[in-house]
């Protein structure tokens, strides 16, 4: 799959989804680089298996990273499935859980705050 493919609206990525994703507008943070780097974004839609993220700025992000949903105070390891210059679709590689309940001890120790 071409990670840099562009899509207009939801037509491209939405056609490959196995389930509908309800619209959402949630603050989130991408964590990567051994948890030493982070970047703020917005979640535009969300399901148990993935999300569509709105990303501002021309940033080179890794394909795998952690997504922290700020208002819900939950985190999961995710993988990018498609990208445009301002959006990204991600697949959850594990369920969203509270950082204190995450199996990776590095996540347990992160200082993550709700907004």
C-alpha positions in Angstrom: 0.0 0.0 0.0 1.3 3.5 -0.9 1.8 5.4 2.4 1.8 8.7 0.6 -1.3 8.2 -1.5 -3.7 11.1 -1.4 -7.4 10.8 -1.1 -10.2 13.3 -1.5 -12.3 13.3 1.6 -13.2 9.9 3.0 -13.7 8.1 -0.3 -10.3 6.3 -0.5 -9.7 5.0 3.0 -13.4 4.7 3.9 -13.9 2.1 1.2 -11.4 -0.3 2.8 -12.7 0.0 6.4 -14.3 -3.1 7.9 -16.6 -1.1 10.1 -17.9 2.5 10.1 -16.0 5.1 12.2 -18.2 7.6 14.1 -17.1 11.2 13.8 -15.0 12.5 16.6 -13.2 15.7 17.5 -10.7 14.8 20.2 -7.3 16.1 21.1 -4.5 13.5 20.8 -0.8 13.2 21.0 1.5 11.1 18.9 4.4 9.6 20.9 7.5 8.2 19.1 11.3 8.1 19.2 11.4 5.9 22.3 8.8 8.2 23.9 11.2 11.1 23.6 9.2 12.9 20.9 5.6 13.9 20.7 3.3 15.8 18.3 -0.2 17.1 18.9 -3.0 16.2 16.5 -6.8 15.9 16.4 -8.8 12.7 16.0 -11.5 13.2 13.3 -13.2 9.8 13.5 -12.6 6.8 15.8 -13.5 3.1 16.1 -12.2 0.2 18.1 -9.9 -0.7 15.2 -8.6 2.6 13.9 -8.8 6.4 13.6 -8.4 9.3 11.2 -6.0 11.9 12.4 -5.7 15.6 11.4 -2.1 16.6 11.5 -0.9 20.2 11.0 2.6 20.9 9.7 4.8 19.0 7.3 6.2 16.4 9.7 7.9 13.2 8.9 6.4 10.6 11.3 7.3 7.0 11.7 4.8 4.3 10.5 4.4 2.9 14.0 3.9 5.1 17.1 1.7 5.5 20.2 -1.5 7.5 20.1 -2.6 9.1 23.3 -6.2 10.3 23.4 -6.0 13.2 25.8 -9.6 13.8 27.0 -10.2 10.0 27.5 -6.7 9.4 29.0 -6.1 6.2 27.0 -3.2 5.1 24.8 -2.5 2.4 22.1 0.2 1.4 19.7 -0.9 2.2 16.2 0.3 1.8 12.6 -0.2 4.4 9.8 -2.2 2.8 6.9 -2.5 5.9 4.7 -1.4 9.6 4.6 -2.0 12.8 2.9 -0.3 16.1 3.7 -2.8 16.9 6.5 -4.4 13.6 7.5 -3.4 10.1 8.4 -5.4 6.9 8.9 -4.1 4.6 11.6 -4.9 1.0 12.6 -4.8 0.1 16.3 -2.3 -2.7 17.0 -3.8 -3.1 20.5 -6.8 -1.9 22.4 -6.9 1.6 23.9 -6.2 1.4 27.6 -5.3 3.7 30.5 -1.5 4.2 30.6 -1.3 2.7 34.1 -2.9 -0.5 32.6 -0.7 -0.7 29.5 1.6 -3.9 29.4 4.7 -1.9 28.3 6.3 -0.6 31.5 7.6 2.4 29.6 4.1 3.6 29.0 3.2 3.2 32.7 5.9 5.7 33.6 4.9 8.4 31.1 3.7 11.7 32.5 0.6 12.1 30.4 -2.0 14.7 31.4 -5.6 15.3 30.5 -6.6 18.6 29.0 
